[in-house]
Amino acid sequence: MSERSGLFAGDDPFAIARAWLSEAEKSEINDPNAIALATVDAEGLPNVRMVLLKDIEEDAFVFYTNYGSAKATELEQSGKASFVMHWKSLRRQIRVRGEISREEGGKADEYYASRSLKSRLGAWASQQSMPLESRGALMAEVAKVTATKGPNPSRPPFWGGYRIKPVEIEFWADGAFRLHDRFVWRRRGEQDNWSVLRLCP
């Protein structure tokens, strides 16, 4: 294993990821927790979209969505996903590949309750990824939900989290003359130890 120091120091890749995200929160103008989430459909055709990462746990990365969305359908079919976080201000990125599981318990309830009321009502009103007649139709549904759900709506049963437990995490930092620094952490399963390799830029 190549010696790691500075930005890459430490024996816990999740701690390194949290440290990098914490730095990005001080320098990125918008959404430092944005990730480009990649999935594949039933035919194996890739799909990617931006979502917001909401937690870096001891052994997983967590985001939330509508379980009826295209991304959720693809996640459920394959059980796998990957994402990249890129920060222009820091000239760094993190790439993650791993296994998917749902988060639909107390943590999902807690996060849903922390969102603004309009966002909570929007989660009830939007049939994410489904065809929409017009924006007016969507706003009418929001008004209907507001009238029926009140000021403290519970989390919809079709809305919750996904947890990505990585088998691979790569940390990348920009280097002079495009001689970037890259370290990849790999393991076969969540019970296995990590191996760490330096990669050519």
N, C-alpha and C positions, 0 to 999 in steps of 0.2 A: 504494500500500500504506500502510495506517495505521501510524503509528509504534508500535512495541512496546517495552515496558520492563518492569522488575520481573519478575513471574512469567512473563511471555511473551517475555522477551528471548532472542535467539539466532537463529542461522541453521539449526539442525539440530533438527527436531521430535522426533527420537528422543532426543536429549540432554535436551530439555525434559521429555519423558515420563519418562526415567530419574530426573531431578531431582525431579519431582513424586512419583514412586513412592517414592523414597528418603525424602522428607519424610513421606509417609503411613506408612511403616514405623515411624516414631517416635511416631505418634499414633493410628493405627487399632488397636482392640483385637484384632480377628480378621481374618485373611486380607486384608491391604492389597493383595495382588495378585489379588484376585477380580475377574473380569470377567463381565458378562452377555453371553454369546455368542449371536448371532442367526443363524439359517439359514432356508432355505425348503425344503419338501419338493417332490416331483415335481409336485404340483398347485399349487405356489406358495403353500401355506399356511405362514405364519411359525411358527417354533419358537424358543424362547429358554430358556437354562439357565445356571446359574453354573458356571464352571470357573476354574482357577487359572492365571494367566499365569506362565510359568516363565522367560522371557528376553525382553529387549528388545535385539535385535541392532542392527547399524549401519543396517539398512534393513527390519527386520521384527519382528513380535511372534510369540512361540512358545508354544504350549501342547501338552499331551499327552493322549492318550485311547486307547480301544479302537477299532481300525479297523472293527469290526463293529457299533459303536453307531449309534443313530439319527442323532446329530450327524455322525458320520463319513460315513454314507451320503448325507446331505444335502449335506455339504461336497463330496464327490466328484461328485455330480450337477451342482451349480451352479458349482463352482470359485470361489465367492465367499462372503464372510461379513462380518459387522460385529460390533462389541462396544462396550460402554461400561464404563468404570471410574468408580466414584463413591465419593468419600470424604467422609462426613458431617463428620468431624473437621476437615477442611481446607476444606469447602464448595467442592469442585472436582470436575470430571469431565473425562474424555477420551473422545471418541468416535472410532472407527476403522472405515473401510470399505475392503475390498481384495480382492485375489486370493489364492487358497489354493494351497499346495504342501505335499507331505509332507516331514517330517524323519524319516528312518528309517535314518540312518547312525550315525557315531561319536558325534554329539551326543546322539542318542536313547539309545544304549547307555550313555553316561556319565551322563545324567540318571537312567535306570532304575537303574543301579548305586548312585546316591546315595540312593535311597529306602530306607525301613526295610524289613527283611526281610518283615514282615507285609504291607506294601503291595505288594511285588514278588510275593509268593505270591498275594495277592488279585487282581492283574492276570491271573495265569494262571487263577484259579478262576472269575472272573466273566465270564459271557457278557453283557456290558453291553447293556441295553435289551431283552433277551429275557425272556419270561415265566418266573417263578420259582415253583416249587411251594410252597416255604416257606423261612424263614431256616435251618431245620435242614438242608435240602438243600444250601444254600449253604455252611454250615459243614462239612458232610461233604465237599464238594468241596475246600474249603480244606485239610482234613486229608489228603485223598488227594494233593493237589498237594504238600503239605509232605513227605509220605513219598517221593514220586517225584522231586521236583526238588532236595531237599536244601537246605543252608544258603546256597548261592550260585547261585540260578537265573539263567539267561540271560534276556535280554529276549524276550518272546513275539513271534513274527513278526506277530501281529495287534494289536500295541500299539506306538504310537510318537507322533511329533509332527506338528503342523501349523504351518506358517509363514504368517502373514498379511502380505503386502506391500501396504501401504496406497496407495490413490489419493486418500484423504481422511483427514485427522486434524483434529479440532476440540478446542481447549482452552477450557474454560469455568470461570470463577471467579465466585462469588457476589458481588453488589454490593448496596449499600444501596438500599432501596425497589424491589427487584427489577430494578434497572438493572445487570444482570450484564455482565461482560466476556467476549466470545467472539471467538476468532480461529480461522479455518479455513484449513488448508494443503491445497491441491489440486494434483494433477498427473494427466496422462492415462495415463502409464505410468511404470514404475520408472526408465527412462532419461531422463525429462523433468525439467525444473526445477520446483520448487514455486512456486506463487503463493500469497500470503497475503492474506486479507481479514479486516477486522473486520466482525462481524455485529451486527445489532440484537439486543438481548436478547429 
